Amino acid sequence: MANLTSRHSKSRRDKRRANWKGEYPSLTVCTECKEMKRPHHICPSCGTYDKKKIILVDSK
């Protein structure tokens, strides 16, 4: 393994590490039940995807 010829400073290292931010997931409105859901996923409240019933969800 090669040895370092010049070190990167702490500020340069920290600038690189500063880009690891948490983000909120993007949400869309379900066309059937008008609840918020993740795009391109089955709606957790009604169980539909692309206006088709995919899973049976128990009502509380």
C-alpha positions in Angstrom: 0.0 0.0 0.0 1.3 3.4 -0.9 2.3 6.0 1.7 0.7 9.4 1.8 2.6 12.2 0.1 0.5 15.0 1.6 -2.2 14.9 4.2 -5.6 16.5 3.8 -6.4 19.0 6.4 -9.1 18.5 9.0 -11.3 21.1 7.4 -11.0 19.4 4.0 -11.9 16.1 5.6 -14.9 17.6 7.5 -16.2 19.3 4.4 -16.4 15.9 2.7 -18.2 14.3 5.7 -20.7 17.2 6.0 -22.7 15.9 3.0 -24.1 12.9 5.0 -27.5 14.5 5.9 -30.7 12.8 6.8 -33.7 13.7 4.6 -37.4 13.3 5.0 -38.9 10.8 2.5 -40.9 12.3 -0.3 -44.6 11.7 0.1 -47.6 11.8 -2.4 -51.3 11.6 -1.9 -53.0 8.3 -2.5 -55.6 8.6 -5.3 -58.1 6.2 -3.5 -58.1 7.2 0.2 -56.3 10.6 0.0 -53.7 9.5 2.7 -50.1 10.4 2.4 -47.9 7.5 1.0 -44.4 7.0 -0.5 -44.3 7.3 -4.3 -44.3 4.0 -6.2 -45.3 2.0 -3.1 -48.5 0.3 -2.0 -50.6 2.6 0.2 -50.4 1.4 3.8 -53.9 2.6 4.7 -56.0 1.2 1.8 -53.6 -1.3 0.1 -53.9 0.0 -3.4 -51.3 0.6 -6.1 -52.0 2.2 -9.5 -55.7 2.1 -8.7 -55.6 -1.7 -8.2 -56.3 -3.4 -4.9 -53.1 -5.3 -4.1 -53.3 -6.2 -0.4 -56.2 -6.6 2.0 -55.8 -4.1 4.9 -57.7 -4.7 8.2 -59.7 -1.7 9.3 -59.2 -0.7 13.0 
